[in-house]
Amino acid sequence: MTSRTRLLSLALAVAINGAALVGLHHAMADGAERAQLANTETEHVVVNSRRGADAELAKSNCPASKAL
C-alpha cells in the first residue's frame, strides 16, 4: 500500500464516521424532542366572570375541554 492509498482510505473512514455521527445526533435530538412533548401536562384553566353575557363569552373562548 502506498501512502496515497492509506491517506485516501483514512479520509474515507473519517467521512463515513462523520456521517454516522450526524445521523446519530439527529436521531437523538428527535427522540429527546418527542420525549419532552410526551411529558407535557395539560394546563388547567379557571374562568372567573360575573353572571350574564360575559360568562358565556368567557366559556366560548376557553381553550380547555368542558370540565363541568
trRosetta pair geometry for C-beta under 8 A, 3 or more apart (Angstrom, degrees):
i j d omega theta_ij theta_ji phi_ij phi_ji
1 5 4.9 -122 -163 80 87 129
1 6 5.6 94 144 -53 122 92
2 5 5.0 99 56 6 75 100
2 6 7.2 -140 98 -2 42 88
3 6 5.5 -53 -147 39 37 113
3 7 6.1 39 154 -21 68 106
4 7 5.8 -56 -147 38 29 111
4 8 6.3 30 154 -19 64 108
5 8 5.7 -54 -146 37 30 112
5 9 6.3 27 156 -16 65 106
6 9 5.9 -56 -146 39 30 107
6 10 6.3 32 154 -20 65 107
7 10 5.6 -52 -146 36 31 113
7 11 6.4 32 154 -19 64 105
8 11 5.7 -52 -147 36 31 111
8 12 6.4 32 153 -18 63 106
9 12 5.6 -52 -146 37 34 114
9 13 6.3 36 154 -20 65 105
10 13 5.7 -54 -147 36 31 111
10 14 6.4 30 154 -18 65 106
11 14 5.8 -54 -147 37 31 111
11 15 6.3 31 154 -19 64 107
12 15 5.7 -55 -148 37 30 112
12 16 6.4 29 155 -18 65 106
13 16 5.8 -53 -145 37 31 110
13 17 6.3 28 157 -15 65 108
14 17 5.9 -57 -145 41 29 109
14 18 6.2 33 155 -22 64 108
15 18 5.7 -54 -146 35 29 113
15 19 6.5 29 156 -18 63 104
16 19 5.8 -54 -150 36 31 110
16 20 6.4 31 152 -19 64 106
17 20 5.6 -53 -147 37 34 113
17 21 6.3 34 154 -20 66 104
18 21 5.7 -54 -147 36 31 110
18 22 6.5 32 154 -19 64 104
19 22 5.7 -52 -149 35 33 111
19 23 6.4 33 153 -17 64 106
20 23 5.7 -56 -150 39 32 112
20 24 6.2 33 153 -19 66 107
21 24 5.6 -53 -144 38 32 112
21 25 6.3 38 154 -24 64 104
22 25 5.7 -51 -148 33 31 114
22 26 6.6 28 155 -16 63 104
23 26 5.9 -55 -149 36 31 108
23 27 6.4 29 154 -17 65 108
24 27 5.7 -56 -146 38 32 111
24 28 6.2 28 157 -16 67 108
25 28 6.0 -59 -146 39 28 107
25 29 6.2 26 157 -18 65 109
26 29 5.8 -55 -143 38 30 110
26 30 6.2 30 157 -19 64 107
27 30 5.8 -55 -147 37 29 110
27 31 6.3 28 155 -18 63 108
28 31 5.7 -54 -145 38 32 111
28 32 6.3 32 156 -19 65 106
29 32 5.8 -53 -146 37 30 110
29 33 6.3 31 154 -19 64 106
30 33 5.8 -54 -148 36 30 111
30 34 6.4 30 154 -18 64 106
31 34 5.8 -54 -147 37 31 110
31 35 6.3 31 155 -19 65 106
32 35 5.7 -53 -146 37 32 111
32 36 6.3 32 155 -19 64 106
33 36 5.8 -54 -147 36 30 111
33 37 6.4 28 155 -16 64 107
34 37 5.8 -57 -147 39 31 109
34 38 6.3 31 154 -22 65 108
35 38 5.7 -55 -146 35 31 112
35 39 6.5 23 157 -16 64 110
36 39 6.0 -62 -149 37 30 107
36 40 7.3 48 152 -43 61 92
37 40 6.0 -34 -158 -2 38 115
42 64 7.8 107 165 -126 114 91
43 64 7.5 -112 90 -84 77 106
44 64 7.2 47 -149 -110 36 148
45 62 5.8 157 117 -161 143 100
45 63 6.5 137 -45 56 160 78
45 64 4.1 -160 32 -24 120 130
47 55 8.0 114 134 -146 117 66
47 58 4.7 145 -174 152 126 120
47 59 6.6 155 104 -79 165 56
47 62 5.4 -70 -57 -88 139 128
49 54 4.6 -149 176 124 128 105
49 55 4.7 179 89 -87 118 63
49 57 7.9 -161 -164 62 172 87
49 58 4.6 179 -16 -12 146 152
50 54 5.7 55 54 58 80 130
50 55 6.8 -112 90 -46 38 98
51 55 5.7 -14 -130 -20 34 142
52 55 6.1 117 53 10 40 100
52 56 7.8 -86 126 1 36 95
53 56 5.9 -57 -154 37 39 109
53 57 6.4 38 151 -19 69 107
54 57 5.6 -56 -149 38 34 113
54 58 6.3 35 154 -21 67 106
55 58 5.7 -54 -147 36 31 111
55 59 6.4 30 154 -18 65 105
56 59 5.7 -52 -145 36 32 110
56 60 6.3 28 157 -18 65 107
57 60 6.0 -57 -146 37 29 107
57 61 6.4 12 160 -5 64 113
58 61 6.2 -68 -145 46 28 100
58 62 6.4 47 154 -48 64 100
59 62 5.7 -39 -149 4 32 120
64 67 6.7 -12 135 -28 123 106
